[in-house]
Amino acid sequence: MEQRVRVHRVGVGGREVRVVRSDPGPDATGPALRDDGHWLSMYADRDGADRLAVLWALAARSARSLVYLPLRGNPAPHDGAGEVEPVALDLVLVHHSLQFPTSAWKGVRARLGAGVPGTISLPDDDLPDEGSVDHERRRHRTYRDHLAFDIAAHTLFVVGSSLAFREEGAALRRFVERAPSHARRHPESGHFCVEFAPGPWGRERTRRHVPGSLHVEYLGG
């Protein structure tokens, strides 16, 4: 798995924060992310789904980085179709041990600059196969490796441990592998998707009123 990125270093509260920003190139079609009020909706074609998987795997590996996908400018399929316009969001994936204050993000984003170009190269199996994840263990009350959601400065923050990103990433790996052929294999079915929810228990909204479900829909292509 490979992904072009730009690496930035920004001072925050007396310390330096490393931001790894997705840099897909001028002709790439990016995913779109919307806060629809009741849930969070992401739309991705094949390239966008692959990009998300690479950066998700990077978040599992890199506990000292903010992994940033600037998505707000990308169009979504249902923009303008409803009575209420969904709110366009960027996406940041971050390890919980970094303890990054989301209230500082707007200032950090404004100071990113051009950054240093680079390429991430990760093994194709860096995210585990879904069959290797012990889903029953994850339902226990003592289990703590869940994802958390927050929203600040028109950005969705997905926060978790390395284990949380890897185990939730197994479903994302399955999504990426099966989405391109799903319509051919199941022509009678509706859209193909994967969902992520903050833990420990599924809720419609989190304690800071962030929707409690991230729905990623495959757009084909």
C-alpha positions in Angstrom: 0.0 0.0 0.0 1.4 3.4 -1.0 0.2 7.0 -0.5 1.8 10.3 -1.3 1.9 12.6 1.7 3.3 15.9 2.9 4.8 16.1 6.4 4.5 19.2 8.5 5.9 20.1 11.9 4.0 22.8 13.9 4.5 24.1 17.5 1.6 23.7 19.8 1.7 24.7 23.5 5.5 24.4 23.8 5.8 21.1 21.9 6.1 20.2 18.2 3.3 18.3 16.5 3.9 16.2 13.4 1.1 16.3 10.8 1.1 13.8 7.9 -1.2 15.2 5.2 -2.6 13.1 2.3 -1.3 14.5 -1.0 -3.1 12.5 -3.7 -2.1 14.8 -6.6 -4.1 17.3 -8.6 -6.1 14.8 -10.8 -7.1 12.4 -8.1 -10.7 12.1 -6.9 -10.9 12.4 -3.2 -13.4 11.0 -0.7 -16.0 13.3 0.7 -17.2 13.5 4.4 -20.4 15.1 5.7 -22.0 15.6 9.0 -25.7 14.8 8.1 -26.9 15.6 11.6 -27.9 12.1 12.5 -24.7 10.4 11.3 -21.4 11.0 9.6 -21.3 10.0 5.9 -18.2 9.4 3.8 -18.3 8.6 0.1 -15.2 7.0 -1.6 -14.4 5.5 -5.0 -11.7 2.9 -5.4 -8.8 5.2 -5.2 -10.3 7.1 -2.2 -11.0 3.9 -0.3 -7.4 2.7 -0.9 -6.1 6.0 0.3 -8.2 5.9 3.4 -7.0 2.3 4.2 -3.3 3.3 3.9 -3.7 6.4 6.1 -5.8 4.4 8.6 -3.0 1.8 8.8 -0.5 4.7 9.3 -2.5 6.0 12.2 -2.2 2.5 13.8 1.6 2.6 13.4 2.4 6.3 14.1 1.4 7.2 17.6 3.2 10.6 17.3 1.4 11.9 14.2 -1.8 13.6 13.2 -2.9 11.9 10.0 -4.8 14.5 8.0 -7.2 14.0 5.1 -8.4 17.4 3.7 -11.8 16.5 2.3 -14.0 19.6 2.8 -13.7 20.7 -0.8 -14.7 17.4 -2.3 -18.3 17.1 -3.6 -20.7 14.5 -2.1 -23.5 12.7 -4.0 -26.4 14.2 -2.1 -25.2 17.8 -1.6 -28.1 20.2 -2.0 -30.7 17.4 -2.2 -32.2 17.8 1.3 -33.9 20.5 3.2 -30.8 20.9 5.4 -27.3 21.2 3.9 -24.9 18.7 5.4 -21.7 20.1 6.9 -18.5 19.3 5.0 -15.7 18.0 7.1 -12.0 17.1 7.0 -10.7 14.0 8.7 -7.9 13.5 11.2 -6.9 10.2 12.6 -4.9 10.4 15.8 -3.5 8.0 18.4 -5.0 8.7 21.8 -1.6 8.8 23.6 -0.8 12.0 21.7 -3.5 13.7 23.8 -3.9 16.4 21.1 -6.4 19.1 22.1 -8.8 19.3 19.2 -9.5 23.0 20.1 -5.9 23.7 18.8 -6.5 22.2 15.4 -7.8 25.3 13.6 -4.5 27.1 14.5 -2.4 24.2 13.5 -4.1 23.7 10.1 -3.7 27.4 9.4 0.1 27.1 9.8 0.8 23.9 7.9 2.5 25.6 4.9 3.8 23.5 2.0 5.3 20.7 4.0 7.9 18.1 2.9 6.7 15.7 0.2 7.1 12.0 0.8 5.6 8.5 0.2 4.2 6.1 2.7 4.8 2.4 1.8 3.1 -0.2 4.0 2.6 -4.0 3.5 -0.7 -4.9 1.8 -1.7 -6.9 4.9 -0.8 -4.2 7.4 -4.5 -4.1 8.4 -5.5 -7.5 9.7 -7.9 -9.9 8.1 -11.4 -9.6 9.7 -11.4 -13.3 10.5 -8.4 -12.8 12.8 -10.2 -10.2 15.1 -11.8 -11.6 18.3 -15.1 -9.6 18.0 -16.5 -11.3 21.1 -13.7 -10.0 23.3 -14.4 -6.5 22.1 -17.9 -6.7 23.5 -16.7 -7.2 27.1 -17.2 -4.3 29.5 -13.5 -4.4 30.5 -12.4 -3.9 26.9 -10.9 -0.4 26.4 -9.5 -0.3 22.9 -12.4 1.6 21.2 -12.4 4.5 18.9 -13.7 7.9 19.9 -15.1 10.7 17.8 -14.8 14.5 18.2 -15.5 17.4 15.8 -13.6 20.7 15.8 -13.0 23.4 13.2 -15.0 21.4 10.6 -12.9 18.3 11.1 -13.9 14.9 12.4 -11.3 13.5 14.7 -11.1 9.7 15.0 -9.1 8.9 18.1 -7.9 5.5 19.3 -5.1 3.2 20.3 -3.0 1.2 17.8 -5.1 -1.8 18.6 -8.3 0.1 18.1 -7.2 1.3 14.6 -6.0 -2.1 13.6 -9.1 -4.1 14.8 -11.6 -1.6 13.3 -9.3 -1.4 10.3 -10.0 -5.1 9.6 -13.5 -4.1 8.4 -12.0 -1.3 6.3 -9.7 -3.8 4.7 -12.6 -6.1 3.8 -14.5 -3.1 2.4 -11.6 -2.1 0.2 -11.1 -5.7 -1.1 -14.7 -6.4 -1.8 -16.2 -3.1 -2.8 -15.0 -3.0 -6.5 -16.7 -6.3 -7.3 -19.7 -6.1 -5.1 -22.1 -4.7 -7.7 -21.2 -7.4 -10.1 -21.5 -10.2 -7.6 -24.7 -8.9 -6.0 -26.5 -6.8 -8.7 -29.8 -6.8 -6.7 -28.2 -5.3 -3.6 -28.1 -1.6 -2.7 -24.9 0.3 -1.9 -21.8 -1.3 -0.3 -20.6 0.2 2.9 -18.8 -0.1 6.2 -19.6 1.5 9.5 -17.6 2.6 12.5 -18.9 3.6 15.9 -17.3 5.0 19.0 -17.2 2.7 22.0 -17.8 1.3 24.4 -21.5 1.0 23.4 -23.3 2.1 20.3 -25.0 5.5 20.8 -26.8 7.8 18.4 -24.7 10.7 19.5 -21.6 11.0 21.7 -21.3 13.1 24.8 -20.2 16.1 22.8 -23.2 15.7 20.4 -21.0 14.2 17.6 -23.0 11.7 15.6 -22.3 8.2 16.9 -21.8 6.4 13.5 -19.4 6.9 10.6 -20.9 5.4 7.4 -18.5 4.9 4.5 -20.2 4.2 1.2 -18.5 3.0 -2.0 -19.2 4.9 -5.1 -17.7 2.6 -7.7 -15.1 3.5 -10.2 
